[in-house]
Amino acid sequence: MTTLHGRVGAIRNAAMAGGGRRSYGDEPTRPALESRPMPPRHPRHFRCLLPLFASLLLLTGCFPHREQIIPAIEGTLVSGQAPVAGARIHVLPSLSKGGCGPSRYTAVTDAAGRFTVRGANEIGMILPLGDRINTWGVCIEDGGRLVEGFRAGNIGWPPHHIDMHCDLARVRGICEWSESAMR
């Protein structure tokens, strides 16, 4: 009767006698990694990743849309009780970048001091990372001087249509406005 140790020893001796050789890790049994050529990378990997990234952008809501940058304004300009005719009203879509100045969104007051500025939209990107901050404002150019009439900084978009009353006799809060129904 042989024991377990005796069987293992017999198997080991038979393997060594048959020319089998044991490796204890000091001799490599296959070529080293440096000597093997690397498989070429195919551009098909990148072609597979492109639709994945595009779909991730669309799923997160990153796509173009129209956004309101300035509201449509109907207003009057007075100085005390007298209407101011011929003054230029400049509406700036981003008044925080600088002070008052000329704008492409401009109106001229009539004899009764009334003015109308059309609202403006532009194409922007919706990003789901937070709300847009708008900083639109109104500047009044009368008699060679430029006065800041109103400045707004809100989260979201400006209103679509507002009614505005401006009085140059005031030192602060020259223009007051209220949101009106869409016309």
Residue pairs with C-beta under 8 A, 6 or more apart in sequence:
2 10
15 22
16 22
23 29
57 63
60 128
61 126
61 127
61 128
62 125
62 126
62 127
62 128
63 125
63 126
64 123
64 124
64 125
64 126
65 123
65 124
65 125
65 126
66 121
66 122
66 123
66 124
67 121
67 122
67 123
67 124
67 132
67 157
68 119
68 120
68 121
68 157
68 158
68 159
68 160
69 93
69 120
69 121
69 122
69 134
69 136
69 157
69 158
70 91
70 92
70 93
70 105
70 117
70 119
70 120
70 136
70 158
71 119
71 136
71 158
71 159
71 160
71 161
71 162
72 116
72 117
72 118
72 119
72 160
72 161
72 162
72 183
73 89
73 91
73 107
73 115
73 116
73 117
73 119
73 138
73 161
73 162
73 163
73 164
73 177
74 114
74 115
74 116
74 161
74 162
74 163
74 164
74 180
75 89
75 114
75 115
75 116
75 163
75 164
75 165
75 166
75 175
75 177
76 83
76 109
76 112
76 113
76 114
76 115
76 164
76 165
76 166
77 83
77 84
77 87
77 89
77 109
77 113
77 115
77 140
77 142
77 166
77 167
77 168
78 84
78 113
78 165
78 166
78 167
78 168
78 169
79 167
79 168
79 169
80 167
80 169
83 109
83 111
83 112
83 113
83 114
84 109
84 113
84 142
84 168
85 109
85 110
85 111
85 112
85 113
86 108
86 109
86 142
87 108
87 109
87 140
87 141
87 142
88 106
88 107
88 108
88 140
88 141
88 142
89 106
89 107
89 108
89 109
89 115
89 117
89 138
89 139
89 140
89 141
89 149
89 166
90 100
90 101
90 102
90 103
90 105
90 106
90 138
90 139
90 140
90 141
91 103
91 105
91 106
91 117
91 136
91 137
91 138
92 100
92 101
92 103
92 105
92 136
92 137
92 138
92 139
93 103
93 105
93 120
93 134
93 136
94 135
94 136
95 135
95 136
95 137
95 139
95 148
95 151
96 135
96 151
96 153
97 135
99 148
100 137
100 139
100 146
100 147
100 148
101 139
101 146
102 141
103 139
105 117
105 118
105 120
106 117
107 115
107 116
107 117
108 115
109 115
119 160
119 161
124 132
131 155
131 156
132 155
132 156
132 157
133 153
133 154
133 155
134 152
134 153
134 154
134 155
134 156
134 157
134 158
135 151
135 152
135 153
136 152
136 158
137 148
137 149
137 150
137 151
137 152
138 148
138 149
138 150
138 151
138 164
138 166
138 175
139 146
139 147
139 148
139 149
140 146
140 147
140 149
140 166
140 168
140 174
140 175
141 147
142 168
147 168
147 174
148 174
149 166
149 174
149 175
150 164
150 166
150 174
150 175
150 176
150 177
152 158
159 179
160 182
161 179
161 180
161 181
161 182
161 183
162 177
162 178
162 179
162 180
163 177
163 178
163 180
164 175
164 176
164 177
165 175
165 176
165 177
166 174
166 175
166 176
167 174
168 174
